[in-house]
Amino acid sequence: DPCCFVGSQAVEWLMRTQNCTREEALNIGQLLVERGIIHDVTDEHPFRDDFFFYRFYSDEQGIST
């Protein structure tokens, strides 16, 4: 799904674009989860620097299940 991204890629992107450490990037990712901006597609995991898929809640607006 093009609306998904992998946690480890997000960490690398945050480190590159925000000039932060890996730990800071993980904290940012977890904060985005806690604030309800992104979520693990299975809704089972916190933000991880690993091959877990995440998506933005805003990308789900208008999607019926």
N, C-alpha and C positions, 0 to 999 in steps of 0.2 A: 504494500500500500504506500503510495507516494506521500501520504500525510504522516507517515511514521518515521521515527529516527531511532538510532541505536544509542544507548547511554554512553558507551565509550567514545563514539564519534562526537557526541555533544560535549563531553569533557574536553576532548582535544580542541574542538572549535572554541569553547569558552577560554581555554588557556591561551590560544592563539589570538583571538580577537579582543579579549579583555585583559590580556597580559597578567594572568593570575596563576597561582599554583594549582596543582592537581587537587589538593585538599580544598582550596577555595572554590574551584569549579564544582566539586562534589557538593559542597555546601550550597552553592547557588542552585544546582539541580534539585537538591532536596527541598530547598525553599520554594521552588516553583511547584513541586508536588504538594507541599503543605498548603500553599496558597490556592490550590485548585486550578493552576494554569496548565500543567501537564499531568499525565498519569501513565503508569505502566499499563500496557494494553490488556493485561489480565487482571489488573487492579489487585495484585498480590504482593508487589515488591515496592520498597522505597527506591529512591533514585540510586542507581549503581553504575559504576565505571566498568561496564561489562556488556555482553551481547544480549541486552534486554531491550525490547521495543517500547517506545513511549510515543505519545501523541498529545497534541494540544486539544484541550476541551473545546476550544473555539472552532476547531475543524469538524467537530461533531454536530454543530448546530444545524438543525434541519434534517438530520439523518434519523429515519425512523427505524425502530428495531422490532 
